[in-house]
Amino acid sequence: MTAMAALKPKHFLWEAEGRIAKIRLNRPERKNPLTCESYAELRDTFRALVYADDIDAVVFLPNCGNFCSGGDVHDIIGPLVRMNMKELLAFTRMTGDFVKAMLNCGKPIISAVDGVAVGAGAIIAMSSDIRIATPEAKTAFLFTKVGLAGCDMGACAILPRIIGQGRAAELLYTGRSMSAAEGERWGFYNRLVDAEALEADAMEMAARIVSGPTFAHGITKTQLNQEWSMGLDQAIEAEAQAQAICMQTRDFERAYTAFVAKQKPVFEGD
């Protein structure tokens, strides 16, 4: 296992508050776009989180009123039009690997969205476990606006599972902005909060999760993702095996002991 609380990334902001990592993209003058370098560093960070023993949850936060404006037009889109097929496929696989790393990091991820969350910014929110937004948040999967398909970084697989096939198709075909009210009504956003309360609300949710059985939370995240491609019988068997593993943890025993003593259990993640 490794320690990551003191991580000092080059291409985004990272801060550990207890066992919760806070991430902010850090180009506020451009509404926080991603670059090839920040994509790759985020991918590598989430891959490393699998082995981190001092971080139990991650919160993506806005910076100066905006979440993420997607891939940088000059640093990403401009160079892409000059690449050959092999280079393009290497890039699209790299961005897809970032989403895979988020899904497979073993830590719950919360996105707290204000301002714009478009393109890859919308993908980051989509790939998180829980999404909270302000009423002013605008979310758009705007790939068709730049002449591309809506099937980017897993959008055609993940988005319909969150908001339904028809609603996902509308957003992916048109590239239009989904309002915060629509996002909450459709189940994309868990709830809406005022901008001044957004970070505190997201951190409170993360703290509540981190106070629980964190090893078991990792199992829950794995099952939520893997059961998408399972039949019902497979899913029930997978959950039986997963729960049997959790029943061997000390947290399971702690919960029982606390129940008998009429106390609140204190989980330690093992």
SENURO-968491 format. One record per residue (C-alpha): residue number from 0; x, y, z; residue in three letters. Coordinates in steps of 0.2 Angstrom, whole numbers, padded with zeros to 4 digits. Example, Ala and Ser with C-alpha at 12.3 -4.5 7.8 and 13.67 -1.06 7.14 Angstrom:
2
+-----+-------+-------+-------+-----+
:   n :     u :     v :     w : res :
+-----+-------+-------+-------+-----+
:   0 :  0062 : -0022 :  0039 : Ala :
:   1 :  0068 : -0005 :  0036 : Ser :
+-----+-------+-------+-------+-----+
END
This chain:
270
+-----+-------+-------+-------+-----+
:   n :     u :     v :     w : res :
+-----+-------+-------+-------+-----+
:   0 :  0000 :  0000 :  0000 : Met :
:   1 :  0005 :  0018 : -0003 : Thr :
:   2 :  0003 :  0035 :  0004 : Ala :
:   3 : -0005 :  0048 : -0007 : Met :
:   4 : -0011 :  0062 :  0005 : Ala :
:   5 :  0005 :  0072 :  0001 : Ala :
:   6 :  0003 :  0071 : -0018 : Leu :
:   7 :  0010 :  0086 : -0027 : Lys :
:   8 :  0003 :  0084 : -0045 : Pro :
:   9 :  0009 :  0096 : -0059 : Lys :
:  10 : -0007 :  0098 : -0069 : His :
:  11 : -0021 :  0100 : -0056 : Phe :
:  12 : -0024 :  0105 : -0038 : Leu :
:  13 : -0024 :  0091 : -0024 : Trp :
:  14 : -0028 :  0093 : -0006 : Glu :
:  15 : -0031 :  0080 :  0007 : Ala :
:  16 : -0043 :  0084 :  0021 : Glu :
:  17 : -0042 :  0069 :  0033 : Gly :
:  18 : -0044 :  0054 :  0022 : Arg :
:  19 : -0053 :  0063 :  0008 : Ile :
:  20 : -0044 :  0070 : -0007 : Ala :
:  21 : -0050 :  0086 : -0015 : Lys :
:  22 : -0046 :  0089 : -0034 : Ile :
:  23 : -0048 :  0105 : -0043 : Arg :
:  24 : -0043 :  0108 : -0061 : Leu :
:  25 : -0032 :  0123 : -0061 : Asn :
:  26 : -0035 :  0134 : -0077 : Arg :
:  27 : -0049 :  0145 : -0070 : Pro :
:  28 : -0046 :  0159 : -0084 : Glu :
:  29 : -0051 :  0146 : -0097 : Arg :
:  30 : -0065 :  0138 : -0086 : Lys :
:  31 : -0053 :  0124 : -0081 : Asn :
:  32 : -0050 :  0114 : -0097 : Pro :
:  33 : -0041 :  0098 : -0098 : Leu :
:  34 : -0024 :  0096 : -0107 : Thr :
:  35 : -0016 :  0080 : -0113 : Cys :
:  36 : -0004 :  0081 : -0098 : Glu :
:  37 : -0018 :  0083 : -0085 : Ser :
:  38 : -0028 :  0069 : -0093 : Tyr :
:  39 : -0013 :  0058 : -0091 : Ala :
:  40 : -0009 :  0063 : -0074 : Glu :
:  41 : -0027 :  0061 : -0068 : Leu :
:  42 : -0027 :  0044 : -0076 : Arg :
:  43 : -0011 :  0039 : -0067 : Asp :
:  44 : -0017 :  0046 : -0050 : Thr :
:  45 : -0033 :  0036 : -0050 : Phe :
:  46 : -0024 :  0021 : -0055 : Arg :
:  47 : -0012 :  0024 : -0040 : Ala :
:  48 : -0027 :  0026 : -0028 : Leu :
:  49 : -0031 :  0008 : -0029 : Val :
:  50 : -0016 :  0005 : -0018 : Tyr :
:  51 : -0018 :  0021 : -0007 : Ala :
:  52 : -0021 :  0017 :  0011 : Asp :
:  53 : -0023 :  0035 :  0017 : Asp :
:  54 : -0037 :  0041 :  0005 : Ile :
:  55 : -0054 :  0033 :  0006 : Asp :
:  56 : -0064 :  0045 : -0005 : Ala :
:  57 : -0061 :  0059 : -0018 : Val :
:  58 : -0071 :  0075 : -0021 : Val :
:  59 : -0070 :  0084 : -0038 : Phe :
:  60 : -0073 :  0103 : -0035 : Leu :
:  61 : -0075 :  0118 : -0046 : Pro :
:  62 : -0062 :  0132 : -0047 : Asn :
:  63 : -0068 :  0150 : -0047 : Cys :
:  64 : -0086 :  0146 : -0052 : Gly :
:  65 : -0083 :  0133 : -0065 : Asn :
:  66 : -0080 :  0114 : -0065 : Phe :
:  67 : -0072 :  0110 : -0082 : Cys :
:  68 : -0074 :  0116 : -0099 : Ser :
:  69 : -0068 :  0100 : -0108 : Gly :
:  70 : -0053 :  0097 : -0118 : Gly :
:  71 : -0043 :  0113 : -0122 : Asp :
:  72 : -0046 :  0119 : -0140 : Val :
:  73 : -0029 :  0124 : -0143 : His :
:  74 : -0019 :  0111 : -0133 : Asp :
:  75 : -0029 :  0096 : -0138 : Ile :
:  76 : -0041 :  0099 : -0152 : Ile :
:  77 : -0029 :  0109 : -0163 : Gly :
:  78 : -0015 :  0095 : -0162 : Pro :
:  79 : -0028 :  0081 : -0165 : Leu :
:  80 : -0033 :  0087 : -0182 : Val :
:  81 : -0014 :  0085 : -0187 : Arg :
:  82 : -0012 :  0067 : -0180 : Met :
:  83 : -0013 :  0051 : -0190 : Asn :
:  84 : -0025 :  0037 : -0185 : Met :
:  85 : -0012 :  0028 : -0174 : Lys :
:  86 : -0009 :  0044 : -0164 : Glu :
:  87 : -0028 :  0048 : -0163 : Leu :
:  88 : -0031 :  0030 : -0156 : Leu :
:  89 : -0018 :  0032 : -0143 : Ala :
:  90 : -0026 :  0048 : -0138 : Phe :
:  91 : -0044 :  0042 : -0137 : Thr :
:  92 : -0038 :  0026 : -0128 : Arg :
:  93 : -0028 :  0037 : -0115 : Met :
:  94 : -0044 :  0047 : -0111 : Thr :
:  95 : -0054 :  0031 : -0110 : Gly :
:  96 : -0041 :  0024 : -0098 : Asp :
:  97 : -0044 :  0040 : -0087 : Phe :
:  98 : -0063 :  0034 : -0085 : Val :
:  99 : -0058 :  0016 : -0082 : Lys :
: 100 : -0046 :  0022 : -0068 : Ala :
: 101 : -0060 :  0032 : -0060 : Met :
: 102 : -0072 :  0017 : -0061 : Leu :
: 103 : -0059 :  0005 : -0054 : Asn :
: 104 : -0050 :  0015 : -0041 : Cys :
: 105 : -0059 :  0007 : -0027 : Gly :
: 106 : -0064 :  0024 : -0019 : Lys :
: 107 : -0081 :  0033 : -0020 : Pro :
: 108 : -0080 :  0048 : -0030 : Ile :
: 109 : -0091 :  0064 : -0028 : Ile :
: 110 : -0092 :  0077 : -0041 : Ser :
: 111 : -0098 :  0094 : -0035 : Ala :
: 112 : -0102 :  0104 : -0050 : Val :
: 113 : -0104 :  0123 : -0053 : Asp :
: 114 : -0104 :  0133 : -0069 : Gly :
: 115 : -0099 :  0123 : -0084 : Val :
: 116 : -0096 :  0105 : -0085 : Ala :
: 117 : -0095 :  0101 : -0103 : Val :
: 118 : -0087 :  0088 : -0114 : Gly :
: 119 : -0074 :  0079 : -0104 : Ala :
: 120 : -0080 :  0089 : -0089 : Gly :
: 121 : -0097 :  0081 : -0091 : Ala :
: 122 : -0088 :  0064 : -0092 : Ile :
: 123 : -0079 :  0067 : -0076 : Ile :
: 124 : -0096 :  0070 : -0067 : Ala :
: 125 : -0104 :  0056 : -0076 : Met :
: 126 : -0090 :  0044 : -0071 : Ser :
: 127 : -0092 :  0049 : -0052 : Ser :
: 128 : -0102 :  0039 : -0040 : Asp :
: 129 : -0112 :  0054 : -0033 : Ile :
: 130 : -0115 :  0071 : -0041 : Arg :
: 131 : -0121 :  0087 : -0033 : Ile :
: 132 : -0123 :  0103 : -0042 : Ala :
: 133 : -0128 :  0121 : -0040 : Thr :
: 134 : -0144 :  0128 : -0049 : Pro :
: 135 : -0132 :  0137 : -0061 : Glu :
: 136 : -0123 :  0122 : -0067 : Ala :
: 137 : -0124 :  0118 : -0085 : Lys :
: 138 : -0119 :  0101 : -0091 : Thr :
: 139 : -0116 :  0096 : -0110 : Ala :
: 140 : -0109 :  0081 : -0119 : Phe :
: 141 : -0105 :  0093 : -0134 : Leu :
: 142 : -0095 :  0081 : -0144 : Phe :
: 143 : -0106 :  0083 : -0159 : Thr :
: 144 : -0103 :  0102 : -0158 : Lys :
: 145 : -0085 :  0098 : -0164 : Val :
: 146 : -0090 :  0086 : -0177 : Gly :
: 147 : -0088 :  0070 : -0167 : Leu :
: 148 : -0099 :  0056 : -0161 : Ala :
: 149 : -0107 :  0056 : -0144 : Gly :
: 150 : -0099 :  0040 : -0140 : Cys :
: 151 : -0084 :  0047 : -0131 : Asp :
: 152 : -0076 :  0040 : -0115 : Met :
: 153 : -0090 :  0028 : -0111 : Gly :
: 154 : -0104 :  0040 : -0113 : Ala :
: 155 : -0115 :  0029 : -0123 : Cys :
: 156 : -0113 :  0015 : -0110 : Ala :
: 157 : -0114 :  0025 : -0094 : Ile :
: 158 : -0126 :  0040 : -0097 : Leu :
: 159 : -0141 :  0029 : -0102 : Pro :
: 160 : -0139 :  0019 : -0086 : Arg :
: 161 : -0140 :  0036 : -0076 : Ile :
: 162 : -0154 :  0045 : -0085 : Ile :
: 163 : -0162 :  0033 : -0097 : Gly :
: 164 : -0159 :  0029 : -0115 : Gln :
: 165 : -0170 :  0042 : -0123 : Gly :
: 166 : -0164 :  0057 : -0113 : Arg :
: 167 : -0146 :  0051 : -0115 : Ala :
: 168 : -0149 :  0050 : -0134 : Ala :
: 169 : -0156 :  0068 : -0135 : Glu :
: 170 : -0141 :  0075 : -0126 : Leu :
: 171 : -0128 :  0065 : -0136 : Leu :
: 172 : -0136 :  0068 : -0153 : Tyr :
: 173 : -0139 :  0087 : -0150 : Thr :
: 174 : -0125 :  0092 : -0138 : Gly :
: 175 : -0136 :  0103 : -0130 : Arg :
: 176 : -0134 :  0109 : -0112 : Ser :
: 177 : -0144 :  0100 : -0098 : Met :
: 178 : -0149 :  0112 : -0085 : Ser :
: 179 : -0146 :  0108 : -0067 : Ala :
: 180 : -0165 :  0107 : -0064 : Ala :
: 181 : -0166 :  0094 : -0078 : Glu :
: 182 : -0151 :  0085 : -0071 : Gly :
: 183 : -0159 :  0083 : -0054 : Glu :
: 184 : -0176 :  0078 : -0061 : Arg :
: 185 : -0168 :  0065 : -0072 : Trp :
: 186 : -0157 :  0058 : -0059 : Gly :
: 187 : -0140 :  0064 : -0065 : Phe :
: 188 : -0138 :  0075 : -0050 : Tyr :
: 189 : -0142 :  0068 : -0033 : Asn :
: 190 : -0147 :  0086 : -0027 : Arg :
: 191 : -0144 :  0104 : -0030 : Leu :
: 192 : -0137 :  0116 : -0017 : Val :
: 193 : -0132 :  0134 : -0017 : Asp :
: 194 : -0115 :  0138 : -0023 : Ala :
: 195 : -0109 :  0144 : -0006 : Glu :
: 196 : -0114 :  0128 :  0002 : Ala :
: 197 : -0108 :  0116 : -0012 : Leu :
: 198 : -0090 :  0111 : -0006 : Glu :
: 199 : -0096 :  0109 :  0012 : Ala :
: 200 : -0111 :  0098 :  0006 : Asp :
: 201 : -0100 :  0087 : -0005 : Ala :
: 202 : -0087 :  0086 :  0009 : Met :
: 203 : -0100 :  0081 :  0022 : Glu :
: 204 : -0106 :  0067 :  0010 : Met :
: 205 : -0088 :  0061 :  0008 : Ala :
: 206 : -0085 :  0062 :  0027 : Ala :
: 207 : -0101 :  0052 :  0030 : Arg :
: 208 : -0095 :  0039 :  0017 : Ile :
: 209 : -0077 :  0038 :  0025 : Val :
: 210 : -0084 :  0035 :  0042 : Ser :
: 211 : -0092 :  0019 :  0036 : Gly :
: 212 : -0084 :  0002 :  0032 : Pro :
: 213 : -0072 :  0008 :  0018 : Thr :
: 214 : -0066 : -0009 :  0013 : Phe :
: 215 : -0084 : -0014 :  0010 : Ala :
: 216 : -0087 :  0003 :  0001 : His :
: 217 : -0073 : -0003 : -0011 : Gly :
: 218 : -0083 : -0019 : -0014 : Ile :
: 219 : -0099 : -0010 : -0017 : Thr :
: 220 : -0091 :  0001 : -0030 : Lys :
: 221 : -0084 : -0014 : -0039 : Thr :
: 222 : -0100 : -0023 : -0039 : Gln :
: 223 : -0110 : -0007 : -0045 : Leu :
: 224 : -0098 : -0006 : -0060 : Asn :
: 225 : -0096 : -0025 : -0064 : Gln :
: 226 : -0114 : -0030 : -0063 : Glu :
: 227 : -0118 : -0019 : -0078 : Trp :
: 228 : -0113 : -0033 : -0089 : Ser :
: 229 : -0120 : -0048 : -0078 : Met :
: 230 : -0136 : -0057 : -0079 : Gly :
: 231 : -0146 : -0058 : -0064 : Leu :
: 232 : -0140 : -0075 : -0058 : Asp :
: 233 : -0122 : -0070 : -0061 : Gln :
: 234 : -0125 : -0054 : -0051 : Ala :
: 235 : -0133 : -0063 : -0036 : Ile :
: 236 : -0118 : -0075 : -0035 : Glu :
: 237 : -0106 : -0061 : -0037 : Ala :
: 238 : -0114 : -0052 : -0022 : Glu :
: 239 : -0114 : -0068 : -0012 : Ala :
: 240 : -0096 : -0070 : -0014 : Gln :
: 241 : -0093 : -0051 : -0011 : Ala :
: 242 : -0103 : -0051 :  0005 : Gln :
: 243 : -0094 : -0067 :  0011 : Ala :
: 244 : -0078 : -0058 :  0009 : Ile :
: 245 : -0084 : -0043 :  0019 : Cys :
: 246 : -0090 : -0054 :  0033 : Met :
: 247 : -0072 : -0059 :  0036 : Gln :
: 248 : -0067 : -0041 :  0040 : Thr :
: 249 : -0065 : -0034 :  0057 : Arg :
: 250 : -0077 : -0020 :  0053 : Asp :
: 251 : -0091 : -0033 :  0052 : Phe :
: 252 : -0086 : -0039 :  0069 : Glu :
: 253 : -0085 : -0022 :  0076 : Arg :
: 254 : -0102 : -0018 :  0070 : Ala :
: 255 : -0109 : -0033 :  0079 : Tyr :
: 256 : -0100 : -0029 :  0095 : Thr :
: 257 : -0106 : -0012 :  0095 : Ala :
: 258 : -0124 : -0017 :  0092 : Phe :
: 259 : -0123 : -0029 :  0107 : Val :
: 260 : -0116 : -0015 :  0117 : Ala :
: 261 : -0129 : -0003 :  0111 : Lys :
: 262 : -0115 :  0008 :  0104 : Gln :
: 263 : -0112 :  0016 :  0087 : Lys :
: 264 : -0098 :  0006 :  0078 : Pro :
: 265 : -0082 :  0014 :  0074 : Val :
: 266 : -0075 :  0007 :  0057 : Phe :
: 267 : -0057 :  0006 :  0053 : Glu :
: 268 : -0057 : -0001 :  0035 : Gly :
: 269 : -0051 : -0018 :  0039 : Asp :
+-----+-------+-------+-------+-----+
END
